[in-house]
């Protein structure tokens, strides 16, 4: 079976990025309201992660609508920076919550949104990985991993919110976030190695 033409793959890649952008713009508003209502550091942090994902998607749209190897290298560096910011955010947020022993309130809207976000981000990450591979576009594939981490973080935050609501385990969501620090750091290091080799 023949591969779709490049123009169709580019349109699909842009559609995936615009969908990611739209989802996260809405998510920032929902998460800000939920975080303030529940006084939840985890939800506020996930809102920051959504801002990072917005930035990464803008970088990919910029790269897909242009040409040139130098543009691709700059895009990869920017996405690597997004992974570094995500790792720093996870470390700082988790440490602050654990040291302060912050007990957030329960948030049903937060639980609903993170449930939907985990599914949406994993599906978008899968689509970006396939489309990026078909295009031979490392930037789209790499940003797809940012989206995958976003879905994993949504799952971790959801687990923490659910355990807090059901069992009053306030420490569960920052603890789950620490697991993702390794993944985000590994991706950032991998992008740096690729850039140095290029």
RAZI-V535845 format. One record per pair of residues at least 24 apart in sequence whose ideal C-beta (glycine too) atoms are under 10 Angstrom apart, sorted by the first residue. I is the first residue (numbers start at 0). J is the second residue. Records with the same first field share a line. If there is no record, write none. Layout:
I=J, J
This chain:
2=133, 134
3=130, 133, 134
5=133, 134, 135
7=130, 133
8=63, 129, 130, 131, 132, 133, 134, 135, 136, 139
9=63, 64, 130, 134, 136, 139
10=63, 130
11=126, 127, 129, 130, 133, 134, 139
12=59, 60, 62, 63, 126, 127, 130, 131, 133, 134, 136, 138, 139, 142, 143
13=59, 60, 63, 64, 130, 139
14=126, 130
15=56, 59, 63, 122, 123, 124, 125, 126, 127, 129, 130, 131, 139, 142, 143, 146
16=55, 56, 57, 58, 59, 60, 61, 62, 63, 123, 127, 130, 139, 142, 143, 146
17=56, 60
18=56, 119, 122, 123, 126
19=49, 52, 53, 55, 56, 57, 59, 60, 119, 120, 123, 124, 126, 127, 142, 143, 145, 146, 149
20=52, 53, 54, 55, 56, 57, 59, 60
21=53, 56
22=49, 52, 53, 56, 115, 116, 119, 120, 123, 146, 149
23=48, 49, 50, 51, 52, 53, 54, 55, 56, 116, 119, 120, 146, 149
24=49, 50, 53, 56
25=49, 112
26=50, 52, 53, 112, 113, 115, 116, 119, 120, 149, 153
27=52, 53
29=108, 109, 111, 112, 113, 115, 116
30=106, 108, 109, 112, 113, 116, 156
32=106, 108, 109, 112
33=106, 107, 108, 109, 110, 111, 112, 113, 160
34=103, 106, 109
36=104, 105, 106, 107, 108, 109
37=103, 104, 105, 106, 107, 108, 109, 160, 163, 164
38=101, 102, 103, 104, 106
39=96, 101, 102, 103, 104, 105, 106, 109, 156, 159, 160, 163, 172
40=92, 93, 95, 96, 99, 101, 103, 172, 173
41=92, 93, 96, 101, 103, 106, 109, 113, 152, 155, 156, 157, 159, 160, 163, 169, 171, 172, 173, 175, 176
42=103, 106, 108, 109, 110, 112, 113, 156, 159, 160, 172
43=92, 103
44=88, 89, 91, 92, 93, 95, 96, 152, 156, 172, 173, 176
45=88, 92, 109, 112, 113, 116, 149, 152, 153, 155, 156, 157, 160, 172, 176
47=84, 85, 88, 92
48=81, 84, 85, 88, 89, 92, 116, 145, 148, 149, 152, 153, 156, 176, 179
49=116, 120, 149, 152, 153
50=81, 84, 88
51=80, 81, 82, 83, 84, 85, 88, 145, 148, 149, 183
52=81, 85, 116, 120, 123, 142, 145, 146, 148, 149, 152
53=81
54=78, 80, 81, 84, 145
55=80, 81, 82, 84, 85, 138, 141, 142, 143, 144, 145, 146, 148, 149
56=81, 123, 127, 142, 145, 146
58=138, 141, 142, 145
59=127, 131, 136, 138, 139, 141, 142, 143, 145, 146
60=142
61=138
62=136, 137, 138, 139, 142
63=131, 134, 136, 138, 139, 142
68=197
70=138
71=136, 137, 138, 197
72=137, 138, 193, 194, 197
73=138, 194
74=136, 137, 138, 139, 141, 142
75=137, 138, 141, 142, 190, 191, 193, 194, 197
76=190, 191, 193, 194
77=138, 142, 190
78=137, 138, 139, 141, 142, 144, 145, 186, 187, 190
79=141, 145, 186, 187, 188, 189, 190, 191, 192, 193, 194
80=187, 190
81=141, 142, 145, 148, 183, 186, 187, 190
82=141, 144, 145, 148, 182, 183, 184, 185, 186, 187, 188, 189, 190, 191
83=183, 184, 186, 187, 188, 190, 191
84=183, 187
85=145, 148, 149, 152, 179, 180, 182, 183, 184, 186, 187
86=148, 179, 180, 181, 182, 183, 184, 185, 186, 187
87=180, 183, 184
88=152, 176, 180, 183
89=148, 152, 155, 173, 175, 176, 177, 178, 179, 180, 181, 182, 183, 184
90=173, 176, 177, 180, 183, 184
92=172, 173, 176, 177
93=170, 172, 173, 174, 175, 176, 177, 178, 179, 180
94=173, 177
95=173
96=159, 169, 170, 172, 173, 174, 176
97=169, 170, 173, 174, 177
98=173
100=169, 170
101=169, 170, 173
102=163, 167, 169, 170
103=159, 160, 163, 164, 169, 172
104=163, 164
105=160, 161, 163, 164, 165, 167
106=160, 163, 164
107=160, 164
109=156, 157, 160, 164
110=156, 157, 160, 161, 163, 164
111=157, 160
112=153, 156, 157, 160
113=152, 153, 154, 155, 156, 157, 158, 159, 160, 161, 172
114=153, 154, 157, 160, 161
115=153, 157
116=149, 150, 152, 153, 154, 156, 157
117=149, 150, 151, 152, 153, 154, 155, 156, 157, 158
118=150, 153, 154
119=146, 149, 150, 153
120=145, 146, 147, 148, 149, 150, 151, 152, 153, 154
121=146, 147, 149, 150, 151, 153, 154
122=146, 150
123=147, 149, 150
124=148, 149, 150, 151
125=150
137=190, 193, 197
141=186, 189, 190, 193
144=182, 183, 185, 186, 189, 190
145=183, 186
147=182, 186
148=179, 182, 183, 186
149=179
151=175, 176, 178, 179, 182, 183
152=176, 178, 179, 182, 183
154=179
155=179
